[in-house]
Amino acid sequence: MQVVIVGLGYVGLPTAVAFSKKYKTTGVDVNNRRIDELKKGVDSKTNFSSEQLSNNLDLIFQKRLPHFEEQTVFIVTVPTPVTGNKEPDLSFLNKASNEIALVLKKGDLVIYESTTFPGCTEEVCVPILESVSKLKLNIDFGVGYSPERYSPGETKSIESIVRVTSGSSPEVAKMVDSLYSSIMVVETYLAPSIKVAEAAKLVENCQRDVNISFVNELALIFDKMGIETNEVLNAAKTKWNFLDFKPGLVGGHCISVDPYYMIHKANALGYNPKLIGAGREVNEEMGKFAAHKAMKIIVSKGLNLIGLRILVLGFAYKENCSDFRNTKALDLINELKDFGALVSVYDPLVDKKSVLNETGIEILENVELETYAVTIVAVDHIEFKQLNIDKRSLFNVHLFA
């Protein structure tokens, strides 16, 4: 059996490495630069070593989908972002399905890991697979869904995170569950249907988004009261059943995106979800709130924002991670610039060329804190603790600290 991972980003590459420990694995990505780097053992996203990549004889990287005579399992880990109108963007998923269908044969299995709304796998992806390949689901090939749960920057490996599995028939579901069980060091959970598995992933991230939006809204209220939010939360969490969420910037490719997939599906069914949508509205505004909070402190120190040299530390969407997709640090930076500040950005983890190409923000190669009037810690990477910010900066702001 051959395993083919389609999409080698923050989730796809760790997935490929995990499966290569047990099976012959091929990793495919449409980004030619990414493939060229991985062939050389260079990983600019998830920091796998050269030994784990180029010296791994059971893991190869290609720019095109291979065609194997033996049974092939295709695992799809492509992005599922939203459009500018906050609607699901299924273009990557559709393209991956189409490309797989061109090489799909009898006996193959296609497993989707990309987060999407309930019904998408069976109602959007399967019709593409069938129409292009001329094969029939559950007769010629099977389809499974196992939502990815890997979080960039975290210490937990793919193999140590409980997986939800599902399949297009009871037989296929058992195959999918058995496949993931074979690489896991923890148990799997076999869901009763693909729709249940799809919905479960959305619920995980919608729940977290709503909980964070609650404390973010408290931060907005307490700021007007002149109360420190974290002091309130520290007092409140002394109760045994208090949920300890912290206010902050909610970005990334999961928590800040997945609620829109749930909203889309609910709207399609004639229901307008109020709580999920309200949570998104609060969290979407937190970058600007953070900027105004910083500016309020700066002005209180007698400093003039116009022409003020400000250093923002951190551009990734969260700490100790190189992923900057949907980072709210960008909103913070742009708001400060709009008020006339001269803003520089330093983040040792993100890919500087990618940031410049995608956002227009130039990331400093190195930093001299003494040359800035104000330092704002937007993302608390562990590397920043070595900078001794408090002693070397004239004035600094730790957002949400």
N, C-alpha and C positions, 0 to 999 in steps of 0.2 A: 504493500500500500504506500502511496505517495501523499504527502500533505503539502498543499499550496496555500500560502498566506497572501491574500490580496490586499495591499496597503501596508506600508512599513513605517508608520508614524510612531507616536508615543505608545500606542497599544499594539500595533502590528508587529513591530520588531521584538518586543519581549515575548509575544505569543509565538513567533517563529523560533526564537531561541529555546523556549520551553518545549515545543513539540520536537525540535531537532535532537533532544536528548533521548527520544524514544523512536522517532521515525525519520525517514529520509524527507527532508523539508526544503521547499523552494519558496523564497520570498520574492514577490513581484510588486513593483511600484511604478507609477507613471512619471515620477520625478527622476529624470535621468541622472541628475547630479547626485541624488540620494543613493541610487544604485551604484554609481561609480565610487562613491565614498565607502559604501559598505563592502564592496569587493576588495577595497584596500584595508579594510578593518577599521575604518574611521566612522564613528557614530557621533554626530553633532546634536542629537536629541536626547537619547536615553543613557548615554555614557557606558555602553558595553565596551569591553576591552577588545583589542585586536585579536587576542587569543580566542575569545568567545565567538568572534565573527569569521575572520579570514582563515583561521586555523581549524575551524569546525568543518570537518569533512562531510558531515550530514546536513549541512546548511549551505545552500547556494543562493545567489541573488541574480535575478534576471529582469530585463525591461519588458519582456512579453510573457504572456501566459504559456506554459509548456503544455504539450500534449503527450500524456503517458499512456502506454498500452494497458498497464495495470490499473486497478481501482485507484481513483484519486478523490481525496477530500479537499474541497476548496473552502477556505475559511476567510470570510470577508470582514475586514477591519478598516474600511474606508471612512472618511469623515461624513457626518450628517449635520451640517450647519444649518443656519437659517438665512433667509434672504434679507434684504434691507427692510422689507415689510414685516419681518419676524414670522415668515411662513417657512415650513420645512423645505429645505433645499435637498432634493433627492437625486441631484445630477450625478454625484459620485457613485451612489448606490445603483442607479440605473445603468451607468456606464460599466461598472464592475459586473453586474448581472449579464449585460449584453456580451462582454468579453468572455466571461465564463461559458456562456451558452454556445459560443463558437467552437469550444473544445470539449464541451460536455458529452459524455458517452454513457451507455447503459452501465448501471452498477455504481455510478459516481454519487457522491454526496456533497451537497452545498450547505454550509453552515454560515449563517449571518451573525456577527457579533455587534455590528454597528447599531447604536441606539436609534430607535424609531418608534412611531406610534403603533398601537395595537391594530393589527390587520395589514400592516405594510408588507411584511414578508410574503404573505399568501395572496394579497390582492394587487400588489405592485411588482414585486420581484419575481414571483413564480410565473406569472403570465409572460414576462420577458424571457425567462429561461425556456419555457415551453415553445413559444412562438419562434424563437431564433434557432433552437436546437432541434425542433420537430420531435422532441421526446415528451413523454407523459409522466407527470408527477406520480410517485408511489407505484408506478409500473416500470418505468425505465430508470428513474433516479429519485433520490430522496432529498428533502430539505429540512434543516434544523435551525434552531435559533438559541443562542446562548449569549446573553448580554455581557459585554465586557464590564469588569468592575475594577480594572487596574487604575490606580491614581498616580500620575507622574510625580516624581519627587518623594514618594513614600517608600518605606523600607520593605513592605510586604511584596513578595514575588507573585507572579501569575499563579504559580502552583499552590500557593498557600492561602488563596482567597476562595471561599466557597463559591461554586459555580451553579447557576440555575441553567438547566438544560431542557430542551423540548424538541419535538420532531413532528413531521407531517403525517405520521401514522404511528401506532404503538410500536411497530417493529423498528421504524426509523428512529423514534425517540430513544429506544434502548441502545441503538447503535451510537447515537450522539452522546448519550450519557456514559456509555462504556468507553468511548474515545477520550472524553475529558477525564474520566476517572483514572485512566491509565497514566496520566501525567501529573495528577494531583497528589498532594500530601495531606489533603483534607477531603471531606466527603462532598459529593455533589448533591443537588436537589433537582429531581426530575419533576418539572411542572406538567400539569395535565394537558396543556395545549401551548402552541406557539404564541397565541394572543396573550395568554396569562404571563408568559415569560417576557414578552415585549412590554406589557403594562407594568410588571414588577420593577423593571429598570427605571421607567419614568417615575413611578411612585417614590423610589429611593431618592432620586435627585429633586423631585418636586417637594418632598417633605423637608429636605435639608434647606432648599431655597426659601421656603415659607418660614421656617424656623429662624433663619438668619435675617430675613426681612423683618421679622417681629422685633428682634433686638436692634436692628438698624433703625427702625421707626422710633424705638425708645431713645436711641442716640440722638435723633433729630429733635425729639421732645425735650430731653434732658439738657441738650445744648442751649435751648431757649430758657431753661430754668436756671442755667449756671451750675448744673450738677454733673459730676463725672460719671458717665455711664458704667464704667467698670467698677467703680466703688459701689454703685447700686447692685450690680450683678454679683459682686463678691459677698455682699450681705444676703442677697436673695438665695444664693446657692447653698447656704447653710441648712436649708430645708432639704430633707432626704430625697424628695421626688422632683426637685427642680431640674429642668433641662438646661445644661450649661453651654449655651451658644454665645459666641462673641460677635460684636458688630465688626463689620469690615467690608472690603471691596470684593464683590462676587463676580468673578470672571471665569475664563476657561471655556472648554469645549463641552462641558457636561452640565453643571448646575445652572449656568447662565443661559443655556440653550434648550435643554430638555423640556422645561415647562411649556415652551412654545409649541412643542410637538403634542403635548397633552391638550393644550388650549385649542390647537388646530383640530384635533380629532373630536373634541367635545363640541366645538362650533359646528362641525360637519354633521353632527347628530342633533343639532338644534338646541344645544345647551351652552350658555355663556358662563364659564367658571369664574366666579368673582374672587375667591380667596387667592387662587394661583396667580391670576392676572394682577391683583393688587400687590402681591409679594414681588412680582417682577418689576412693577412700576417703582416701588421703593428702592429695590436693589440697583436698578438702572441709574438712579440719580445719585448714588453714593459717591461716585468719583467727583462730581461737582461739589457735593457736600464736604468731602474731604478737603478739596481745594479751598473752599470758603472758610472752613475751620482753621486751616493753616494760615490763610490770609488774615483772619481775625486775630490770631495770636501774634503774627508778624507786626501788624499795625499797632497792637497793644504795646509792643516793645519800642515804638517810636520810629519804625523803619518805613521808608517809602517804597511801595511795590514797583513803581516804574523804574526800570533799569536795574533793579535789584538782582544780583547774581544768586540764583537758587540752584542747589544740587538736589536732584531727586534720586534716591537710592532704591533700585528695584524697578524692573519693567515687566517681569513675568507675572502671570495671573495669580500666583501664590508663591509662598516662600519655598526655598530649596528646590526649585524646579526651573527648567529652561523654557517651558511652554508659555508663550505670550499671547496665545489666541484669546480674543475678547477680553484682553486685560483692561481693567478699569483705571490702571495707572495712566493710560493714555488720556482719559477724560480729565484726570487731575492735572496732567501736564498742560494740556490745551487750555484749560480754564486759567491756569496761572499765567500762561503766555498772553491770553486775551486781556489780562489786566496789566500787561506791560512788563512782567518779570522776564529776566533773561535766564531761561531754564536749561540746565545741562542734566543728562541722565547717565547713570552708571549702573550696570548690571553685569557681573562677570559670568553669569550662567547662560544668558540668551545668545542666540546666533546673531551677531551684529549686522551682517549683510542682509539676512532675512528681515530683521526689524526695519532696516533702512528701506528696503524694497517694498515692504508691505505697509509701513506706517509713515515713512518719511522722517522718523526719529533717528538721530545719530547717537549711538551709544558710545560713551567714552572708552578708550582702551585702558586707561588707568585714571586715578583720581587723586587730586591734592585738596584735601578738605579745607586747608587754610585759605584757599583762594575764593571761597564762597562765603557770603554773609549768612546764608541760611542753608541748613541741610534738612531735607524732609525724608524720613524713612517710610517709603510707601509699601515696600515688600520686605519683610524681615528675614532675609537670607542669613544663614549662619555665618557666611563669610564676612558680613558687615560687623560682626562682633569684634573682629580683629582690627577694625579701623579705629577703634577708640574714639568714636564720634563725639561723645560728651566732652572730652578734654580738648579735642583738636578743632572743633567748630565754634564759631562765635556764638551761634544760636541754632538749635535744632528742634525739629518737631517729629515725634514718634506718633504717627497716626494710629488711633485706636489702641495704643499701648496702655 
